[in-house]
Amino acid sequence: AICPMVTAEPVVKVERRSEGAVAVITLNRPEHLNAFNEQLCVELSRAFEALRQDTKLRAVILTGAGKAFCAGADLGSPPNALMQATDSEAALKDNPVYQISLCPVPVIGAVNGYCITGGLEIALSCDWLLASEKAVFMDTHVKFGLAPCWGLSQRLSRLVGYGRAQMMSYTAARVGAAQAKEWGLVTEVVEGGQLLARAEELAQMVAGNDAEMVKGYKAVVREGLKLPLGQGLALERVRGREHYRQMSLGAVSDSWRAKL
């Protein structure tokens, strides 16, 4: 008898919507609550690396299959933590948080369940987060004697405030969706069945705007966040001058009229 071939499911799925303008990336290890191993880290990194070259792309949605966004590292087969904390070119190529950070278009995180430790670090690399009512956020680094290396110690406090971030990180306490929204960790809480639909709605709204301006706006925001306010404002003026130098006054006016 001939046994049928069984094709393994990819651990990272990439689907295109809205005629290719929107990419939906799904972490796909639901039986492990989408915990990441080396394979998932590499495939997620490659997915974002490939999307950077796509001129049709306008927005990305990042989510998880099943009842979790990502439960952190697969402690049974974790990726090489030392490599993930290394800044060499080879290491950064397989660092999913770094690769997500290079995405030139907005990345919307759709958190549909558990979002824990390294999973929270992946979520924080998105531009903004939506959450289902069942979403749970935790930082359990201290519970397992692990050091953050994907930005959690820096990004979380900048987003929710110093005290709230320290409470989350030093107690490993659970934070539910409603509290996460109150703190500003997520922008919206959506009924579970509508989470992806709402993310796609927002992605399509992004896709309907001027593509180059969205990319330029994201770039100046991201770069400015690394600077003191005065320098960030100066950077904005520099980018503004560069933009308007490339356009005649008539072209600018025509562009604005076309949007009305």
KACOR-V464835 format. One record per pair of residues at least 12 apart in sequence whose C-alpha atoms are under 7 Angstrom apart, sorted by the first residue. I is the first residue (numbers start at 1). J is the second residue. D is the distance in Angstrom with one decimal. If there is no record, write none. Layout:
I	J	D
I	J	D
//
This chain:
10	28	6.9
11	27	6.2
11	28	4.5
11	29	5.7
11	40	5.8
12	25	6.8
12	26	5.6
12	27	4.9
12	28	5.3
12	40	6.6
12	43	6.2
12	44	6.2
13	25	5.6
13	26	5.0
13	27	6.6
13	28	6.6
14	26	6.6
20	56	6.3
20	57	6.5
21	56	5.5
21	57	4.5
21	58	5.0
21	59	6.7
21	207	6.5
22	57	6.0
22	58	5.9
22	59	5.0
22	60	5.6
22	203	6.6
23	59	6.6
23	60	4.8
23	61	6.2
24	60	5.9
24	61	4.7
24	62	6.1
25	61	6.1
25	62	4.9
25	63	6.3
26	62	6.0
26	63	4.9
26	64	5.0
26	65	6.2
27	63	6.3
27	64	4.6
27	65	6.0
28	64	6.3
28	65	5.3
30	65	5.5
30	66	5.2
33	67	6.9
33	68	5.2
33	70	6.0
33	71	5.6
34	64	6.7
34	68	6.5
34	69	6.6
34	70	4.8
34	71	6.2
35	70	5.4
35	71	4.9
35	72	5.0
35	73	5.1
35	74	4.9
36	72	6.3
36	73	4.9
36	74	5.4
37	73	6.4
37	74	5.6
37	77	5.8
37	78	4.8
37	79	5.1
38	78	6.5
38	79	4.3
41	94	6.3
41	95	6.6
41	96	5.7
42	94	5.0
44	96	5.8
45	93	6.8
45	94	5.5
45	95	6.2
45	96	4.4
45	99	5.6
48	99	6.0
48	100	6.0
48	103	6.8
49	99	6.4
52	103	5.9
52	104	6.8
58	105	5.8
58	206	6.9
58	207	5.1
58	211	6.5
59	105	5.4
59	106	5.2
59	107	6.1
59	203	5.6
59	206	6.7
59	207	6.5
60	106	6.3
60	107	4.7
60	108	6.1
61	107	5.8
61	108	4.8
61	109	5.9
61	110	6.8
61	199	6.8
62	107	7.0
62	108	6.2
62	109	4.9
62	110	6.0
63	109	6.1
63	110	4.9
63	111	6.1
64	112	6.9
67	112	6.4
67	113	5.2
68	112	5.8
68	113	4.1
68	114	4.5
68	115	6.7
69	111	5.3
69	112	5.6
69	113	5.6
69	114	5.6
69	115	5.4
70	114	6.1
70	115	5.1
70	116	6.4
70	119	4.6
71	114	5.8
71	115	5.5
71	116	4.7
71	119	5.6
72	116	5.3
72	117	5.2
72	118	4.3
72	119	4.5
73	118	6.2
85	149	5.3
97	122	5.7
97	125	6.1
97	150	6.3
100	125	6.5
101	125	6.2
104	215	5.6
105	215	5.6
106	127	6.0
107	126	5.1
107	127	5.3
108	126	5.8
108	127	5.9
108	128	5.4
108	129	5.9
108	199	6.9
109	123	6.1
109	126	5.7
109	128	6.2
109	129	4.6
109	130	6.1
110	129	6.0
110	130	4.9
110	131	5.9
110	195	6.7
110	196	6.7
110	199	6.7
111	130	6.1
111	131	4.6
111	132	6.3
111	135	6.3
112	131	5.9
112	132	5.1
112	134	6.7
112	135	5.5
112	192	6.9
113	132	6.9
113	134	5.5
113	135	4.0
113	136	5.8
114	135	5.7
114	136	4.9
114	137	6.4
115	136	5.9
115	137	4.9
115	138	6.6
116	137	5.6
116	138	4.7
116	139	5.8
117	138	6.0
117	139	4.3
117	140	5.5
117	141	6.3
120	137	6.9
121	150	5.9
121	151	6.4
121	152	5.4
124	155	6.9
128	186	6.8
128	187	6.8
129	186	4.8
129	187	6.0
130	186	5.6
130	187	5.9
130	188	5.1
130	189	6.1
131	177	6.4
131	186	6.6
131	188	6.4
131	189	4.9
131	190	6.1
132	177	7.0
132	189	5.5
132	190	4.9
132	191	5.6
132	192	4.7
132	195	6.1
133	177	5.7
133	189	6.0
133	190	6.2
133	191	5.8
133	192	6.1
134	177	6.7
135	176	6.1
135	177	5.3
136	174	6.4
136	175	5.7
136	176	4.8
136	177	6.3
137	174	5.9
137	175	5.1
137	176	6.4
138	168	6.8
138	172	6.0
138	173	6.2
138	174	5.1
138	175	6.4
139	168	6.2
139	169	5.2
139	172	5.3
140	169	6.8
140	172	4.8
142	170	6.6
143	172	6.8
159	184	6.8
159	185	6.4
160	183	5.5
160	184	5.8
160	185	6.0
177	189	6.5
220	236	6.4
//
